[in-house]
C-alpha cells in the first residue's frame, strides 16, 4: 500500500501562493500559463500546490511570463537560519 505524500514545506507552499496570485492577476488559466512557459499543466498545478520547486530555467520563464521581478515570485520563500 503506498504511503501518503508528505505535506509540502512552507517555502514551496508560499511560492505556490505567489504563483497563483501572479497568474490570477493576469487572468491566466493553469493551462495557458503552462503553454507560455513550455511545461505541462499538471506541473503548474504541482508548483502551485507546493509539491516541488521549479528548475532555474522554468523559474526564469515564469519571471518573463509574468513580467515581474524576483521578489514577486520568491517573496516569503526564504528559510530562517538557525542560531547556534
N, CA, C and O atoms as a GROMACS GRO file, in nm:
protein
  336
    1UNK      N    1   0.084  -0.118   0.000
    1UNK     CA    2   0.000   0.000   0.000
    1UNK      C    3   0.089   0.124   0.000
    1UNK      O    4   0.178   0.135   0.084
    2UNK      N    5   0.066   0.218  -0.093
    2UNK     CA    6   0.151   0.338  -0.098
    2UNK      C    7   0.130   0.426   0.024
    2UNK      O    8   0.020   0.438   0.078
    3UNK      N    9   0.239   0.487   0.066
    3UNK     CA   10   0.230   0.578   0.180
    3UNK      C   11   0.178   0.714   0.134
    3UNK      O   12   0.183   0.747   0.016
    4UNK      N   13   0.127   0.790   0.231
    4UNK     CA   14   0.078   0.924   0.198
    4UNK      C   15   0.194   1.016   0.161
    4UNK      O   16   0.304   1.004   0.214
    5UNK      N   17   0.165   1.106   0.070
    5UNK     CA   18   0.266   1.204   0.030
    5UNK      C   19   0.286   1.301   0.146
    5UNK      O   20   0.188   1.348   0.205
    6UNK      N   21   0.412   1.334   0.181
    6UNK     CA   22   0.434   1.429   0.290
    6UNK      C   23   0.382   1.568   0.252
    6UNK      O   24   0.378   1.602   0.134
    7UNK      N   25   0.342   1.646   0.350
    7UNK     CA   26   0.294   1.782   0.318
    7UNK      C   27   0.408   1.867   0.263
    7UNK      O   28   0.524   1.846   0.297
    8UNK      N   29   0.374   1.962   0.177
    8UNK     CA   30   0.477   2.049   0.120
    8UNK      C   31   0.542   2.136   0.228
    8UNK      O   32   0.478   2.170   0.328
    9UNK      N   33   0.667   2.170   0.208
    9UNK     CA   34   0.736   2.257   0.303
    9UNK      C   35   0.677   2.399   0.292
    9UNK      O   36   0.623   2.435   0.187
   10UNK      N   37   0.687   2.478   0.397
   10UNK     CA   38   0.629   2.613   0.396
   10UNK      C   39   0.681   2.702   0.284
   10UNK      O   40   0.606   2.784   0.230
   11UNK      N   41   0.807   2.688   0.248
   11UNK     CA   42   0.864   2.772   0.143
   11UNK      C   43   0.805   2.739   0.006
   11UNK      O   44   0.774   2.829  -0.072
   12UNK      N   45   0.789   2.611  -0.022
   12UNK     CA   46   0.728   2.573  -0.150
   12UNK      C   47   0.582   2.613  -0.154
   12UNK      O   48   0.531   2.657  -0.257
   13UNK      N   49   0.514   2.598  -0.041
   13UNK     CA   50   0.372   2.637  -0.035
   13UNK      C   51   0.360   2.788  -0.058
   13UNK      O   52   0.269   2.832  -0.129
   14UNK      N   53   0.450   2.869   0.001
   14UNK     CA   54   0.446   3.014  -0.018
   14UNK      C   55   0.474   3.049  -0.164
   14UNK      O   56   0.408   3.137  -0.220
   15UNK      N   57   0.571   2.981  -0.226
   15UNK     CA   58   0.599   3.005  -0.367
   15UNK      C   59   0.474   2.977  -0.450
   15UNK      O   60   0.440   3.053  -0.541
   16UNK      N   61   0.404   2.868  -0.417
   16UNK     CA   62   0.282   2.833  -0.489
   16UNK      C   63   0.176   2.942  -0.477
   16UNK      O   64   0.106   2.972  -0.574
   17UNK      N   65   0.163   3.000  -0.358
   17UNK     CA   66   0.066   3.109  -0.338
   17UNK      C   67   0.105   3.230  -0.421
   17UNK      O   68   0.018   3.296  -0.479
   18UNK      N   69   0.234   3.261  -0.425
   18UNK     CA   70   0.280   3.373  -0.507
   18UNK      C   71   0.247   3.348  -0.654
   18UNK      O   72   0.203   3.438  -0.726
   19UNK      N   73   0.269   3.226  -0.698
   19UNK     CA   74   0.243   3.189  -0.836
   19UNK      C   75   0.094   3.204  -0.870
   19UNK      O   76   0.059   3.258  -0.975
   20UNK      N   77   0.008   3.159  -0.781
   20UNK     CA   78  -0.137   3.171  -0.803
   20UNK      C   79  -0.176   3.319  -0.812
   20UNK      O   80  -0.252   3.358  -0.901
   21UNK      N   81  -0.124   3.401  -0.721
   21UNK     CA   82  -0.159   3.544  -0.723
   21UNK      C   83  -0.116   3.610  -0.853
   21UNK      O   84  -0.192   3.687  -0.912
   22UNK      N   85   0.005   3.581  -0.897
   22UNK     CA   86   0.054   3.640  -1.022
   22UNK      C   87  -0.027   3.591  -1.142
   22UNK      O   88  -0.060   3.670  -1.230
   23UNK      N   89  -0.058   3.462  -1.144
   23UNK     CA   90  -0.134   3.405  -1.255
   23UNK      C   91  -0.274   3.463  -1.260
   23UNK      O   92  -0.323   3.500  -1.367
   24UNK      N   93  -0.339   3.472  -1.146
   24UNK     CA   94  -0.476   3.524  -1.142
   24UNK      C   95  -0.480   3.674  -1.172
   24UNK      O   96  -0.579   3.723  -1.228
   25UNK      N   97  -0.376   3.747  -1.136
   25UNK     CA   98  -0.371   3.891  -1.165
   25UNK      C   99  -0.371   3.916  -1.316
   25UNK      O  100  -0.419   4.019  -1.363
   26UNK      N  101  -0.316   3.822  -1.391
   26UNK     CA  102  -0.314   3.833  -1.538
   26UNK      C  103  -0.431   3.757  -1.601
   26UNK      O  104  -0.440   3.749  -1.724
   27UNK      N  105  -0.518   3.702  -1.518
   27UNK     CA  106  -0.635   3.628  -1.564
   27UNK      C  107  -0.595   3.512  -1.655
   27UNK      O  108  -0.654   3.492  -1.761
   28UNK      N  109  -0.494   3.437  -1.612
   28UNK     CA  110  -0.446   3.321  -1.688
   28UNK      C  111  -0.495   3.193  -1.623
   28UNK      O  112  -0.507   3.186  -1.501
   29UNK      N  113  -0.523   3.093  -1.703
   29UNK     CA  114  -0.551   2.960  -1.650
   29UNK      C  115  -0.418   2.888  -1.631
   29UNK      O  116  -0.315   2.930  -1.683
   30UNK      N  117  -0.422   2.778  -1.556
   30UNK     CA  118  -0.300   2.698  -1.541
   30UNK      C  119  -0.255   2.647  -1.677
   30UNK      O  120  -0.136   2.641  -1.706
   31UNK      N  121  -0.350   2.610  -1.760
   31UNK     CA  122  -0.316   2.558  -1.892
   31UNK      C  123  -0.249   2.665  -1.979
   31UNK      O  124  -0.150   2.636  -2.047
   32UNK      N  125  -0.301   2.786  -1.977
   32UNK     CA  126  -0.243   2.894  -2.056
   32UNK      C  127  -0.101   2.925  -2.008
   32UNK      O  128  -0.010   2.942  -2.089
   33UNK      N  129  -0.084   2.932  -1.876
   33UNK     CA  130   0.050   2.956  -1.822
   33UNK      C  131   0.145   2.844  -1.861
   33UNK      O  132   0.259   2.870  -1.899
   34UNK      N  133   0.098   2.722  -1.852
   34UNK     CA  134   0.183   2.608  -1.888
   34UNK      C  135   0.230   2.618  -2.033
   34UNK      O  136   0.346   2.590  -2.064
   35UNK      N  137   0.140   2.658  -2.122
   35UNK     CA  138   0.178   2.674  -2.262
   35UNK      C  139   0.280   2.786  -2.277
   35UNK      O  140   0.374   2.775  -2.356
   36UNK      N  141   0.262   2.894  -2.202
   36UNK     CA  142   0.354   3.009  -2.211
   36UNK      C  143   0.496   2.973  -2.168
   36UNK      O  144   0.593   3.024  -2.224
   37UNK      N  145   0.508   2.884  -2.068
   37UNK     CA  146   0.641   2.852  -2.016
   37UNK      C  147   0.689   2.714  -2.060
   37UNK      O  148   0.791   2.664  -2.014
   38UNK      N  149   0.612   2.652  -2.152
   38UNK     CA  150   0.650   2.525  -2.215
   38UNK      C  151   0.665   2.410  -2.115
   38UNK      O  152   0.765   2.339  -2.114
   39UNK      N  153   0.562   2.394  -2.030
   39UNK     CA  154   0.556   2.281  -1.938
   39UNK      C  155   0.413   2.225  -1.941
   39UNK      O  156   0.324   2.284  -2.002
   40UNK      N  157   0.392   2.113  -1.876
   40UNK     CA  158   0.260   2.053  -1.866
   40UNK      C  159   0.176   2.125  -1.761
   40UNK      O  160   0.229   2.178  -1.664
   41UNK      N  161   0.044   2.127  -1.780
   41UNK     CA  162  -0.046   2.192  -1.685
   41UNK      C  163  -0.036   2.129  -1.547
   41UNK      O  164  -0.046   2.199  -1.446
   42UNK      N  165  -0.015   1.999  -1.541
   42UNK     CA  166  -0.005   1.932  -1.411
   42UNK      C  167   0.121   1.977  -1.336
   42UNK      O  168   0.123   1.978  -1.213
   43UNK      N  169   0.224   2.014  -1.409
   43UNK     CA  170   0.344   2.067  -1.346
   43UNK      C  171   0.312   2.201  -1.279
   43UNK      O  172   0.351   2.225  -1.165
   44UNK      N  173   0.241   2.288  -1.350
   44UNK     CA  174   0.199   2.417  -1.292
   44UNK      C  175   0.113   2.391  -1.169
   44UNK      O  176   0.129   2.458  -1.067
   45UNK      N  177   0.022   2.297  -1.178
   45UNK     CA  178  -0.064   2.262  -1.066
   45UNK      C  179   0.020   2.218  -0.946
   45UNK      O  180  -0.007   2.259  -0.833
   46UNK      N  181   0.120   2.136  -0.969
   46UNK     CA  182   0.209   2.090  -0.862
   46UNK      C  183   0.290   2.203  -0.801
   46UNK      O  184   0.312   2.206  -0.680
   47UNK      N  185   0.334   2.297  -0.884
   47UNK     CA  186   0.407   2.413  -0.832
   47UNK      C  187   0.316   2.496  -0.742
   47UNK      O  188   0.357   2.540  -0.635
   48UNK      N  189   0.193   2.516  -0.786
   48UNK     CA  190   0.100   2.597  -0.708
   48UNK      C  191   0.063   2.530  -0.576
   48UNK      O  192   0.041   2.599  -0.476
   49UNK      N  193   0.057   2.400  -0.575
   49UNK     CA  194   0.025   2.329  -0.451
   49UNK      C  195   0.144   2.323  -0.357
   49UNK      O  196   0.128   2.309  -0.236
   50UNK      N  197   0.264   2.334  -0.413
   50UNK     CA  198   0.385   2.329  -0.331
   50UNK      C  199   0.451   2.193  -0.331
   50UNK      O  200   0.529   2.162  -0.241
   51UNK      N  201   0.422   2.112  -0.431
   51UNK     CA  202   0.482   1.979  -0.439
   51UNK      C  203   0.632   1.984  -0.463
   51UNK      O  204   0.706   1.898  -0.415
   52UNK      N  205   0.678   2.084  -0.538
   52UNK     CA  206   0.820   2.093  -0.571
   52UNK      C  207   0.855   2.234  -0.616
   52UNK      O  208   0.769   2.318  -0.640
   53UNK      N  209   0.985   2.257  -0.626
   53UNK     CA  210   1.038   2.384  -0.677
   53UNK      C  211   1.056   2.374  -0.827
   53UNK      O  212   1.082   2.265  -0.878
   54UNK      N  213   1.043   2.485  -0.899
   54UNK     CA  214   1.074   2.480  -1.042
   54UNK      C  215   1.225   2.480  -1.064
   54UNK      O  216   1.301   2.527  -0.979
   55UNK      N  217   1.266   2.428  -1.176
   55UNK     CA  218   1.407   2.436  -1.213
   55UNK      C  219   1.439   2.582  -1.244
   55UNK      O  220   1.348   2.663  -1.264
   56UNK      N  221   1.565   2.616  -1.247
   56UNK     CA  222   1.606   2.754  -1.274
   56UNK      C  223   1.556   2.803  -1.411
   56UNK      O  224   1.507   2.916  -1.420
   57UNK      N  225   1.565   2.721  -1.518
   57UNK     CA  226   1.511   2.769  -1.647
   57UNK      C  227   1.360   2.796  -1.640
   57UNK      O  228   1.313   2.894  -1.699
   58UNK      N  229   1.285   2.711  -1.571
   58UNK     CA  230   1.141   2.733  -1.559
   58UNK      C  231   1.114   2.858  -1.475
   58UNK      O  232   1.024   2.936  -1.507
   59UNK      N  233   1.190   2.876  -1.370
   59UNK     CA  234   1.176   2.996  -1.286
   59UNK      C  235   1.199   3.122  -1.370
   59UNK      O  236   1.126   3.220  -1.355
   60UNK      N  237   1.299   3.120  -1.456
   60UNK     CA  238   1.328   3.235  -1.542
   60UNK      C  239   1.213   3.257  -1.642
   60UNK      O  240   1.177   3.371  -1.670
   61UNK      N  241   1.155   3.149  -1.695
   61UNK     CA  242   1.042   3.163  -1.788
   61UNK      C  243   0.918   3.216  -1.715
   61UNK      O  244   0.841   3.292  -1.773
   62UNK      N  245   0.899   3.177  -1.589
   62UNK     CA  246   0.788   3.231  -1.510
   62UNK      C  247   0.805   3.381  -1.491
   62UNK      O  248   0.710   3.458  -1.508
   63UNK      N  249   0.925   3.422  -1.456
   63UNK     CA  250   0.954   3.565  -1.436
   63UNK      C  251   0.924   3.643  -1.564
   63UNK      O  252   0.866   3.751  -1.559
   64UNK      N  253   0.964   3.588  -1.677
   64UNK     CA  254   0.940   3.654  -1.805
   64UNK      C  255   0.791   3.656  -1.840
   64UNK      O  256   0.739   3.757  -1.888
   65UNK      N  257   0.722   3.545  -1.816
   65UNK     CA  258   0.579   3.537  -1.849
   65UNK      C  259   0.497   3.637  -1.766
   65UNK      O  260   0.402   3.696  -1.817
   66UNK      N  261   0.534   3.655  -1.641
   66UNK     CA  262   0.462   3.747  -1.554
   66UNK      C  263   0.514   3.890  -1.565
   66UNK      O  264   0.452   3.984  -1.514
   67UNK      N  265   0.629   3.908  -1.631
   67UNK     CA  266   0.694   4.038  -1.640
   67UNK      C  267   0.705   4.100  -1.500
   67UNK      O  268   0.663   4.214  -1.477
   68UNK      N  269   0.762   4.022  -1.409
   68UNK     CA  270   0.773   4.064  -1.270
   68UNK      C  271   0.920   4.058  -1.226
   68UNK      O  272   1.006   4.016  -1.303
   69UNK      N  273   0.945   4.099  -1.104
   69UNK     CA  274   1.081   4.088  -1.051
   69UNK      C  275   1.091   3.962  -0.966
   69UNK      O  276   0.990   3.896  -0.938
   70UNK      N  277   1.212   3.929  -0.925
   70UNK     CA  278   1.235   3.807  -0.848
   70UNK      C  279   1.161   3.811  -0.714
   70UNK      O  280   1.112   3.708  -0.667
   71UNK      N  281   1.152   3.928  -0.654
   71UNK     CA  282   1.082   3.939  -0.526
   71UNK      C  283   0.936   3.900  -0.537
   71UNK      O  284   0.880   3.840  -0.445
   72UNK      N  285   0.872   3.934  -0.648
   72UNK     CA  286   0.731   3.898  -0.667
   72UNK      C  287   0.713   3.745  -0.666
   72UNK      O  288   0.615   3.694  -0.612
   73UNK      N  289   0.806   3.675  -0.726
   73UNK     CA  290   0.798   3.529  -0.731
   73UNK      C  291   0.839   3.463  -0.600
   73UNK      O  292   0.778   3.365  -0.557
   74UNK      N  293   0.942   3.517  -0.537
   74UNK     CA  294   1.004   3.447  -0.424
   74UNK      C  295   0.974   3.507  -0.287
   74UNK      O  296   1.031   3.462  -0.187
   75UNK      N  297   0.888   3.606  -0.279
   75UNK     CA  298   0.858   3.671  -0.152
   75UNK      C  299   0.808   3.569  -0.049
   75UNK      O  300   0.714   3.493  -0.075
   76UNK      N  301   0.871   3.569   0.066
   76UNK     CA  302   0.831   3.480   0.175
   76UNK      C  303   0.884   3.339   0.164
   76UNK      O  304   0.850   3.255   0.247
   77UNK      N  305   0.967   3.310   0.066
   77UNK     CA  306   1.017   3.175   0.045
   77UNK      C  307   1.151   3.149   0.113
   77UNK      O  308   1.202   3.036   0.109
   78UNK      N  309   1.209   3.250   0.173
   78UNK     CA  310   1.339   3.231   0.235
   78UNK      C  311   1.325   3.143   0.360
   78UNK      O  312   1.220   3.141   0.424
   79UNK      N  313   1.432   3.073   0.392
   79UNK     CA  314   1.433   2.992   0.513
   79UNK      C  315   1.501   3.069   0.624
   79UNK      O  316   1.588   3.152   0.599
   80UNK      N  317   1.462   3.040   0.745
   80UNK     CA  318   1.523   3.106   0.860
   80UNK      C  319   1.646   3.029   0.901
   80UNK      O  320   1.643   2.906   0.910
   81UNK      N  321   1.755   3.100   0.924
   81UNK     CA  322   1.878   3.036   0.968
   81UNK      C  323   1.869   3.009   1.117
   81UNK      O  324   1.819   3.092   1.193
   82UNK      N  325   1.916   2.893   1.157
   82UNK     CA  326   1.912   2.860   1.299
   82UNK      C  327   2.028   2.929   1.371
   82UNK      O  328   2.137   2.945   1.316
   83UNK      N  329   2.002   2.970   1.494
   83UNK     CA  330   2.106   3.035   1.575
   83UNK      C  331   2.184   2.928   1.647
   83UNK      O  332   2.127   2.832   1.700
   84UNK      N  333   2.315   2.944   1.649
   84UNK     CA  334   2.400   2.846   1.718
   84UNK      C  335   2.471   2.909   1.831
   84UNK      O  336   2.548   2.842   1.901
   0.00000   0.00000   0.00000
